[in-house]
Structure formats: structure tokens, C-alpha cells
Amino acid sequence: QVQLVESGGGLVQTGGSLRLSCAASGLTFSLYTMGWFRQPPGLARVFVAAISRSGGSTLYADSVKGRFTISRDNSKNTVYLQMNNLRPEDTADYYCAADRDDDRDLQYESSRYQAPNRYDNWGQGTQVTVSS
């Protein structure tokens, strides 16, 4: 059974940094495109970033470009989200997600990778709060 477990969330001041981790089990990690999504209080879940199976292609929401970096370590079955220069509007529950996929250039079909319903497996989320 697939399990995705996020960690690393917490309370941080504006301008601070956090590194989220998502540890995967029950799947062949290197065969999955991985994504990060977030859900602010009372709002819908939205795309943050995605990374291809090999890590050679990444995709970011415009709101986080230049501040967030997604990476993965296939030897550790883990995907990361480094978040720098955090803002109050980054406050949300953050979820990782896995999509069984080929090793694709994510820029080519970017809208598909930004859709939550593309991903079959989800973690339970980790809360990030950015104080002003």
C-alpha cells in the first residue's frame, strides 16, 4: 500500500525558510512524478511544484518561482520542497502527491501536472504558517 508522509512544516516569520520532506513507501519511487500542492484555510487545493521521475524536469506555480525549489532523492524515496523568503500568503497545509508516469518534460504538458486529479496518491499534509 502506497504511503506518503510529509514532514517539516511549522511556524516561521515572513522572510524565513522551511524545508518540507515527503517520504514514500509501498511504491517504486523512481517510476513516479512527484508533486507538491497546498491548501490555504477555506480554499481549494492548488499546485505548487512538480518534479519528473529522474529529477531532470521541474515545474512551478508562478507564485513560488524563484523562492521554492523542488528536488528528489530516489535512493531515499524522498521528495523535498525548499521554501525560502516565505510570505504570509504561503500559509497553508502542504501535500505531496505521486503520479505513475513516464520520465517526461513537465513543461510540455504543464497544465496536466498542475491538476490535482492527475495524482493518484496523496499524503496527509503538513501545516505551514507564516507570520507577518
Secondary structure, 3 states (H helix, E strand, C coil): CCEEEEECCEEEECCCCEEEEEEEECCCHHHEEEEEEEECCCCCCEEEEEECCCCCCEEECCCCCCCEEEEEECCCCEEEEEECCCCHHHCEEEEEEEEECCCCCCCCCHHHHCCHHHCCEECCCEEEEEEC
